Amino acid sequence: MAPSWRLLPPRIKGRIAAASWRLRGRRNQDRFGRSLITCRVRGTRRSRPGDAIIRVVAAPVALEVEVESARQLIEAGVPVLDVRDAVERARLRIAGSLWIPIEELSDRWQELPREGTLVVQCSAGSRSFRATKFLREKGLVATSLIGGISDWLAHGLPTVTESDSPGPGTPSSR
């Protein structure tokens, strides 16, 4: 079990912060999708004299979220990534969502915001789950919308159709 950040002494916190900076966003993940930072701390007894290994849970974010949780995240300002193809997106989308088709994601993932969480959605949830796993491997914090836009609609949440859109000029509606 990872120690609580608040309970660690300041000298160890500094070393962990330095180790996480050296990782530059590439953190290991446990089986629950939580990011872990691992570093050695000198001056304690463990395995080798003078070294101890400490693991700290950095940013626990679920691999998948229900529609209500996703709605709360989106209302809090978390960006949405739509990984459906152009025809599906033209029919219906979540307002303000970014768009990179899943076929282009491996080439264009660097365009996504690297700070904070990202909600990934498709039509039913399978493509967004694959995209979320891919983005997490690249070091981004992403979570998949369970059920996709189909469940979003079933809950009566707002969407934008092609006739509602302002036009193809904005990057989020490309």
C-alpha positions as CSV (number, residue, x, y, z in Angstrom):
1,M,0.0,0.0,0.0
2,A,1.3,3.4,-0.9
3,P,2.0,5.9,1.9
4,S,-0.1,9.0,2.1
5,W,1.7,12.1,0.7
6,R,0.9,14.2,3.8
7,L,2.6,11.7,6.1
8,L,5.9,11.7,4.3
9,P,8.8,13.8,5.7
10,P,9.7,16.9,3.7
11,R,13.1,15.5,2.6
12,I,11.4,12.5,1.1
13,K,8.7,14.6,-0.6
14,G,11.5,16.6,-2.3
15,R,13.2,13.5,-3.6
16,I,9.9,12.0,-4.9
17,A,9.1,15.3,-6.6
18,A,12.5,15.3,-8.2
19,A,12.1,11.7,-9.4
20,S,8.6,12.5,-10.8
21,W,10.1,15.5,-12.7
22,R,12.7,13.2,-14.3
23,L,10.0,10.8,-15.4
24,R,8.5,13.7,-17.5
25,G,5.0,12.4,-17.3
26,R,5.9,8.7,-17.9
27,R,4.6,7.0,-14.8
28,N,3.8,3.4,-14.2
29,Q,0.2,2.4,-13.6
30,D,-1.1,-0.3,-11.3
31,R,-3.9,-2.7,-12.2
32,F,-6.5,-0.1,-11.3
33,G,-5.2,2.5,-13.7
34,R,-3.7,4.7,-10.9
35,S,-0.5,6.4,-11.8
36,L,2.4,5.4,-9.6
37,I,5.7,7.2,-9.0
38,T,8.6,5.0,-7.8
39,C,11.9,6.3,-6.5
40,R,14.7,5.4,-4.2
41,V,15.3,7.3,-1.0
42,R,18.7,7.2,0.7
43,G,19.3,7.0,4.4
44,T,16.7,4.3,5.2
45,R,17.2,0.6,5.6
46,R,15.7,-1.6,2.9
47,S,17.1,-4.1,0.3
48,R,20.5,-2.3,-0.1
49,P,22.1,-0.4,2.8
50,G,21.0,3.2,2.6
51,D,18.2,2.8,0.1
52,A,14.4,2.3,0.3
53,I,11.8,2.2,-2.5
54,I,8.8,4.3,-2.0
55,R,5.7,4.2,-4.3
56,V,3.2,7.1,-4.2
57,V,-0.1,7.1,-5.9
58,A,0.0,10.3,-8.1
59,A,-3.4,10.8,-9.8
60,P,-6.0,8.1,-9.3
61,V,-8.4,8.3,-12.3
62,A,-10.7,5.4,-13.2
63,L,-10.2,3.7,-16.6
64,E,-13.9,4.1,-17.3
65,V,-16.6,6.4,-15.9
66,E,-20.4,6.3,-15.9
67,V,-22.3,9.0,-17.7
68,E,-23.1,11.0,-14.5
69,S,-19.5,11.1,-13.5
70,A,-18.4,12.1,-17.0
71,R,-21.0,14.9,-17.0
72,Q,-19.6,16.3,-13.7
73,L,-16.1,16.1,-15.1
74,I,-17.1,17.9,-18.3
75,E,-19.0,20.6,-16.3
76,A,-15.8,21.1,-14.3
77,G,-13.9,21.9,-17.5
78,V,-12.4,18.6,-18.5
79,P,-12.0,18.3,-22.3
80,V,-13.8,15.6,-24.2
81,L,-12.1,13.6,-27.1
82,D,-14.4,12.1,-29.7
83,V,-12.8,9.2,-31.5
84,R,-15.6,8.4,-33.9
85,D,-15.4,8.8,-37.7
86,A,-16.5,11.9,-39.5
87,V,-20.0,10.6,-40.5
88,E,-20.9,9.7,-36.9
89,R,-19.6,13.0,-35.6
90,A,-21.5,15.0,-38.1
91,R,-24.8,13.5,-37.0
92,L,-24.3,14.1,-33.2
93,R,-21.6,15.2,-30.8
94,I,-21.0,16.6,-27.3
95,A,-20.7,20.4,-27.4
96,G,-17.0,21.6,-27.4
97,S,-15.5,18.1,-27.9
98,L,-12.2,17.7,-29.6
99,W,-12.1,15.3,-32.5
100,I,-9.4,12.8,-33.6
101,P,-10.7,9.7,-35.3
102,I,-9.3,6.5,-33.7
103,E,-7.6,5.6,-37.0
104,E,-5.5,8.8,-36.7
105,L,-5.0,8.8,-33.0
106,S,-1.5,7.1,-33.1
107,D,-0.3,9.9,-35.3
108,R,-2.1,12.9,-33.7
109,W,-2.1,12.2,-30.0
110,Q,0.5,14.9,-29.4
111,E,-2.2,17.5,-30.2
112,L,-4.1,16.7,-27.1
113,P,-3.7,18.7,-23.8
114,R,-1.1,17.0,-21.6
115,E,-2.3,18.5,-18.3
116,G,-5.3,17.2,-16.5
117,T,-7.8,14.5,-17.3
118,L,-9.3,13.8,-20.7
119,V,-12.8,12.1,-21.2
120,V,-12.7,9.9,-24.3
121,Q,-16.0,9.0,-26.0
122,C,-17.2,7.1,-29.0
123,S,-20.7,5.7,-30.0
124,A,-20.9,2.7,-27.6
125,G,-17.7,2.7,-25.5
126,S,-15.4,0.1,-27.1
127,R,-13.3,2.4,-29.3
128,S,-13.0,4.9,-26.5
129,F,-11.8,2.2,-24.2
130,R,-9.0,1.2,-26.6
131,A,-8.2,4.9,-27.2
132,T,-8.0,5.5,-23.4
133,K,-5.6,2.6,-22.9
134,F,-3.4,3.9,-25.8
135,L,-3.4,7.5,-24.3
136,R,-2.5,6.1,-20.9
137,E,0.5,4.2,-22.4
138,K,1.6,7.6,-23.8
139,G,1.5,9.2,-20.3
140,L,-1.8,11.1,-20.6
141,V,-4.5,10.9,-17.9
142,A,-7.6,9.7,-19.8
143,T,-10.9,8.0,-18.9
144,S,-13.4,6.3,-21.2
145,L,-17.1,7.1,-21.2
146,I,-19.0,3.9,-20.5
147,G,-21.7,3.4,-23.2
148,G,-20.4,6.3,-25.3
149,I,-22.7,8.9,-26.7
150,S,-25.6,6.4,-26.8
151,D,-25.8,6.4,-23.0
152,W,-25.2,10.1,-23.0
153,L,-28.4,10.5,-25.1
154,A,-30.3,7.9,-23.0
155,H,-29.7,10.1,-20.0
156,G,-31.1,13.1,-21.8
157,L,-27.8,15.1,-21.7
158,P,-27.2,17.9,-24.2
159,T,-25.7,17.3,-27.6
160,V,-25.0,19.3,-30.8
161,T,-26.2,18.2,-34.2
162,E,-24.9,19.3,-37.6
163,S,-27.6,21.9,-38.0
164,D,-26.7,23.4,-34.6
165,S,-23.0,23.8,-35.3
166,P,-21.4,27.2,-36.0
167,G,-19.5,25.8,-39.0
168,P,-16.2,24.1,-39.8
169,G,-14.0,27.1,-38.8
170,T,-13.3,26.1,-35.1
171,P,-10.7,23.3,-34.3
172,S,-13.1,21.5,-32.0
173,S,-15.7,21.1,-34.7
174,R,-13.4,20.0,-37.6
